[in-house]
């Protein structure tokens, strides 16, 4: 692999395609606030909206164009004069304006939606790009439904818009129909067959209807695309768009497979995700990669034990690399003694092995009845188990937060891994009831085995 990594432009369309997701519409001030966060995130292009769609969208695009100076600001336009001129009116004060023109090219769209011929489509696309280029130096063209367009016709349209002055050729998988190998081959063939393709940046815009938007976008990059269009949290029409955070972190985590770089400041990803959820009121699914609530949470005992010893055992990136404050160990029925003991210490109690076994048995019975054991549950359990707590040594006064017990779910911050020092206890049996040899360390024996009893 070359030491120099190819640069991929990140085109964020959260404010345009993402906003088209049901329930995700934003007003002017909300758009401006999110655009400023996208600027901090380091995206290269912000598609701020569709100016012809409404007066509110026009004003939103115009405000972002005037105030957000570093990235390019794009406005979407259909391939007609009114749309293009309206887009330019909204964008003209931007430091780096881009007009994004689109026109459907698949036969099903030409016949049933636009009711025009292929020849008319080529002429309209060419004329629209020529007009846009007369107003703005940066023009992107998208052949809508490209992945269901006859390839030879797609090459023909592409050549026409490049000749007319397009600077970016975006290939949209509008309905999420393609698969990675097929999409990669399409990008390669475009590079081989389209005259003048070396003059433009090839872009990929992938939808998630079959759950392959991110895989398709990465396949396009491998095949030579140098721009990806994506959204925060993967929001967008129907099943959504390719997720910005997943694309960026795939490249960052696996540079051996994806030797590309972006300008994204990954530590700002979580903040952007949280802001979007707060503005739209649409929560991120808990198991969403990178930024879901469970992305850095661990409940299984064996996982918790490994995480406490070395986080690399079960995490391929650090939470802080995407702006998440810390990994979390969630106490539930699959948790082991190691995590339980750590949490008890954080609440102010330190137990010897025998006493911790007592607490653990009661904890497992309780966790079988409720989904998550919260701090107030654990404090009650400790008090009920040890009255007075002869074998529970208070280390500190339990913190007010623990007394209030207002957490939604009990979590344990994962510390930096350190060698574990067992509490000295009398000889004991192993987890299966057999006596340990005289020379065996009972804490070590159970530390190695206990969490395997509670599943992965």
Secondary structure, DSSP 8 states (H G I E B T S, - for coil): --SS-EE-EEEE-TTTTGGGSTT----HHHHHHHHHHHHHHT-SEEEEE-TTS-HHHHHHHHHHHHH--SSEEEEEEESSHHHHHHHHHHHTT-TTEEEEEEEE-SHHHIIIII---HHHHHHHHHHHHHHHHHH-S-EEEEEETGGGS-HHHHHHHHHHHHHHT-SEEEEEETTS---HHHHHHHHHHHHHHSTTGGGSEEEEEEB-TTS-HHHHHHHHHHTT--EEEEBGGG--STT-B-BHHHHHHHHHH-TTT--EE----GGGHHHHHHHHHHHH-----TT-TTTSTTTTEE-SHHHHHHHHH-GGGT-SS-GGGGT----EEE-STT--HHHHHHHHHHTTEEE-HHHHHHHHHHHHHHHHHSSS--HHHHHHHHHHH-SS-TTEEE-S---HHHHHT--SS-EEE---------------B-TTS-B--TT--HHHHHHHHGGGGG--
